[in-house]
Amino acid sequence: MVAYDRNRYKKNKQNKEYKWGVINCVTSFILYCYLLYEIELVVLIVAIPALLVILFMWLFD
């Protein structure tokens, strides 16, 4: 039972690290687009789906 709990904790930790990795990728991509092109339309097109993805990640944690 203890081993099972330990494995489950490990998986949860990996999932959280993966989620943070995805969030970091998305935010850095938005910043990169913004700095490179300075076109607000591009940022909006990229940022709105990204924010939705982050929101769903928090909801279904």
N, CA and C atoms as a LAMMPS dump frame, in Angstrom:
ITEM: TIMESTEP
0
ITEM: NUMBER OF ATOMS
183
ITEM: BOX BOUNDS ff ff ff
-5.0000000000000000e+02 5.0000000000000000e+02
-5.0000000000000000e+02 5.0000000000000000e+02
-5.0000000000000000e+02 5.0000000000000000e+02
ITEM: ATOMS id mol type element x y z
1 1 1 N 0.834 -1.203 0
2 1 2 C 0 0 0
3 1 3 C 0.875 1.262 0
4 2 1 N 1.933 1.24 0.792
5 2 2 C 2.822 2.402 0.865
6 2 3 C 3.49 2.656 -0.486
7 3 1 N 3.925 1.567 -1.129
8 3 2 C 4.564 1.693 -2.452
9 3 3 C 3.579 2.283 -3.456
10 4 1 N 2.321 1.839 -3.394
11 4 2 C 1.294 2.348 -4.319
12 4 3 C 1.121 3.853 -4.113
13 5 1 N 1.027 4.272 -2.844
14 5 2 C 0.878 5.703 -2.55
15 5 3 C 2.076 6.496 -3.046
16 6 1 N 3.261 5.918 -2.884
17 6 2 C 4.481 6.598 -3.323
18 6 3 C 4.467 6.77 -4.84
19 7 1 N 4.056 5.732 -5.559
20 7 2 C 3.974 5.822 -7.027
21 7 3 C 2.948 6.854 -7.454
22 8 1 N 1.837 6.873 -6.763
23 8 2 C 0.789 7.842 -7.103
24 8 3 C 1.292 9.267 -6.866
25 9 1 N 2.005 9.471 -5.76
26 9 2 C 2.568 10.79 -5.466
27 9 3 C 3.571 11.193 -6.536
28 10 1 N 4.392 10.222 -6.973
29 10 2 C 5.382 10.492 -8.019
30 10 3 C 4.694 10.93 -9.309
31 11 1 N 3.623 10.216 -9.668
32 11 2 C 2.888 10.559 -10.899
33 11 3 C 2.286 11.95 -10.8
34 12 1 N 1.687 12.267 -9.652
35 12 2 C 1.101 13.595 -9.467
36 12 3 C 2.161 14.671 -9.601
37 13 1 N 3.328 14.42 -9.027
38 13 2 C 4.429 15.385 -9.105
39 13 3 C 4.867 15.574 -10.555
40 14 1 N 4.987 14.473 -11.297
41 14 2 C 5.383 14.555 -12.709
42 14 3 C 4.342 15.328 -13.51
43 15 1 N 3.062 15.072 -13.236
44 15 2 C 1.995 15.784 -13.944
45 15 3 C 2.068 17.282 -13.674
46 16 1 N 2.311 17.641 -12.41
47 16 2 C 2.4 19.068 -12.074
48 16 3 C 3.589 19.709 -12.765
49 17 1 N 4.73 19.005 -12.782
50 17 2 C 5.909 19.54 -13.463
51 17 3 C 5.633 19.695 -14.953
52 18 1 N 4.934 18.73 -15.541
53 18 2 C 4.585 18.793 -16.961
54 18 3 C 3.677 19.984 -17.222
55 19 1 N 2.688 20.179 -16.348
56 19 2 C 1.772 21.306 -16.521
57 19 3 C 2.514 22.627 -16.448
58 20 1 N 3.433 22.749 -15.478
59 20 2 C 4.198 23.99 -15.373
60 20 3 C 5.069 24.176 -16.604
61 21 1 N 5.604 23.088 -17.134
62 21 2 C 6.397 23.178 -18.354
63 21 3 C 5.577 23.704 -19.512
64 22 1 N 4.35 23.193 -19.643
65 22 2 C 3.456 23.645 -20.72
66 22 3 C 3.126 25.119 -20.543
67 23 1 N 2.803 25.507 -19.311
68 23 2 C 2.448 26.908 -19.047
69 23 3 C 3.627 27.824 -19.361
70 24 1 N 4.826 27.395 -18.954
71 24 2 C 6.019 28.201 -19.241
72 24 3 C 6.259 28.325 -20.739
73 25 1 N 6.084 27.23 -21.461
74 25 2 C 6.254 27.26 -22.918
75 25 3 C 5.279 28.245 -23.55
76 26 1 N 4.021 28.163 -23.136
77 26 2 C 2.983 29.017 -23.722
78 26 3 C 3.27 30.48 -23.445
79 27 1 N 3.588 30.784 -22.183
80 27 2 C 3.82 32.195 -21.838
81 27 3 C 5.065 32.736 -22.533
82 28 1 N 6.117 31.916 -22.601
83 28 2 C 7.335 32.395 -23.265
84 28 3 C 7.093 32.573 -24.765
85 29 1 N 6.257 31.699 -25.353
86 29 2 C 5.923 31.839 -26.773
87 29 3 C 5.162 33.136 -27.031
88 30 1 N 4.223 33.454 -26.13
89 30 2 C 3.466 34.706 -26.266
90 30 3 C 4.41 35.904 -26.176
91 31 1 N 5.302 35.871 -25.183
92 31 2 C 6.256 36.976 -25.022
93 31 3 C 7.16 37.094 -26.24
94 32 1 N 7.588 35.935 -26.753
95 32 2 C 8.466 35.926 -27.928
96 32 3 C 7.766 36.561 -29.129
97 33 1 N 6.523 36.161 -29.368
98 33 2 C 5.755 36.744 -30.477
99 33 3 C 5.604 38.246 -30.285
100 34 1 N 5.295 38.632 -29.041
101 34 2 C 5.059 40.051 -28.769
102 34 3 C 6.321 40.872 -29.005
103 35 1 N 7.455 40.355 -28.516
104 35 2 C 8.709 41.096 -28.666
105 35 3 C 9.191 41.101 -30.109
106 36 1 N 8.959 39.991 -30.808
107 36 2 C 9.469 39.871 -32.167
108 36 3 C 8.656 40.718 -33.145
109 37 1 N 7.342 40.607 -33.051
110 37 2 C 6.497 41.263 -34.054
111 37 3 C 5.857 42.553 -33.555
112 38 1 N 5.64 42.631 -32.24
113 38 2 C 4.944 43.759 -31.644
114 38 3 C 3.603 44.005 -32.331
115 39 1 N 2.966 42.916 -32.712
116 39 2 C 1.626 43.002 -33.305
117 39 3 C 0.641 42.47 -32.268
118 40 1 N -0.215 43.335 -31.781
119 40 2 C -1.122 42.946 -30.714
120 40 3 C -2.12 41.886 -31.183
121 41 1 N -2.473 41.909 -32.457
122 41 2 C -3.422 40.933 -32.982
123 41 3 C -2.881 39.516 -32.858
124 42 1 N -1.616 39.347 -33.209
125 42 2 C -0.984 38.028 -33.107
126 42 3 C -0.992 37.557 -31.656
127 43 1 N -0.665 38.46 -30.739
128 43 2 C -0.633 38.113 -29.323
129 43 3 C -2.02 37.686 -28.86
130 44 1 N -3.038 38.422 -29.294
131 44 2 C -4.406 38.072 -28.898
132 44 3 C -4.799 36.697 -29.437
133 45 1 N -4.468 36.445 -30.703
134 45 2 C -4.823 35.169 -31.328
135 45 3 C -4.135 34.018 -30.596
136 46 1 N -2.903 34.241 -30.148
137 46 2 C -2.165 33.194 -29.443
138 46 3 C -2.57 33.126 -27.971
139 47 1 N -2.795 34.293 -27.362
140 47 2 C -2.984 34.356 -25.912
141 47 3 C -4.333 33.818 -25.462
142 48 1 N -5.383 34.066 -26.227
143 48 2 C -6.715 33.648 -25.79
144 48 3 C -6.816 32.122 -25.67
145 49 1 N -6.41 31.337 -26.701
146 49 2 C -6.431 29.879 -26.523
147 49 3 C -5.481 29.407 -25.42
148 50 1 N -4.346 30.072 -25.285
149 50 2 C -3.388 29.684 -24.245
150 50 3 C -3.992 29.879 -22.859
151 51 1 N -4.656 30.992 -22.663
152 51 2 C -5.296 31.244 -21.373
153 51 3 C -6.397 30.225 -21.101
154 52 1 N -7.131 29.855 -22.143
155 52 2 C -8.158 28.813 -21.979
156 52 3 C -7.527 27.488 -21.566
157 53 1 N -6.41 27.135 -22.194
158 53 2 C -5.714 25.888 -21.855
159 53 3 C -5.266 25.915 -20.395
160 54 1 N -4.683 27.036 -19.961
161 54 2 C -4.227 27.164 -18.57
162 54 3 C -5.415 27.041 -17.616
163 55 1 N -6.523 27.685 -17.972
164 55 2 C -7.725 27.628 -17.141
165 55 3 C -8.217 26.191 -16.991
166 56 1 N -8.282 25.45 -18.114
167 56 2 C -8.724 24.06 -18.056
168 56 3 C -7.76 23.206 -17.241
169 57 1 N -6.46 23.508 -17.322
170 57 2 C -5.484 22.758 -16.51
171 57 3 C -5.762 22.945 -15.037
172 58 1 N -6.069 24.191 -14.635
173 58 2 C -6.353 24.425 -13.218
174 58 3 C -7.662 23.762 -12.82
175 59 1 N -8.663 23.799 -13.709
176 59 2 C -9.967 23.216 -13.366
177 59 3 C -9.894 21.708 -13.204
178 60 1 N -9.174 21.038 -14.099
179 60 2 C -9.111 19.575 -14.083
180 60 3 C -7.813 19.077 -13.461
181 61 1 N -7.377 19.748 -12.406
182 61 2 C -6.13 19.351 -11.74
183 61 3 C -6.347 18.052 -10.967
